[in-house]
């Protein structure tokens, strides 16, 4: 029987795999699922590119631009590598597998690396793909 904290941790990995890594970080930006969320991604960060059915920068409809290569790689990595690892960790909690902790450390390292790959280029270039203040998180 799992302790309460183990149930919460296992549930977090399941939620992380299905909702965050696969749905929010892959299906929405790459597959254009949930148009309302896709519009928000596009508005918050120009690196997601523009799709014709959603207004792009300046409110123009019908504009199409490609997703930045770094964003494309991070989105696919989350869906194809991180989401499955989260599911394995979820099962590892349920089954009591000893490999759970090393997998959690591996995944934590991937999360830190992915965050750095996602954020550092944009910070280096002065947040040029985010809306001007006060509608962003710090760009000028």
Protein Blocks (a to p, Z undefined) as FASTA:
>chain_A
ZZfklmmmmmmmmmmmmmmmmmmmmmmmmnopakllmmmmmmmomknopafkbccehhig
hiacdddfklmmmmmmmmmmmmmmmmmmmmmmmnopaklmmmmmmmmmmmmmmmmmmmmm
mmmnoommbccdfkbgoiZZ
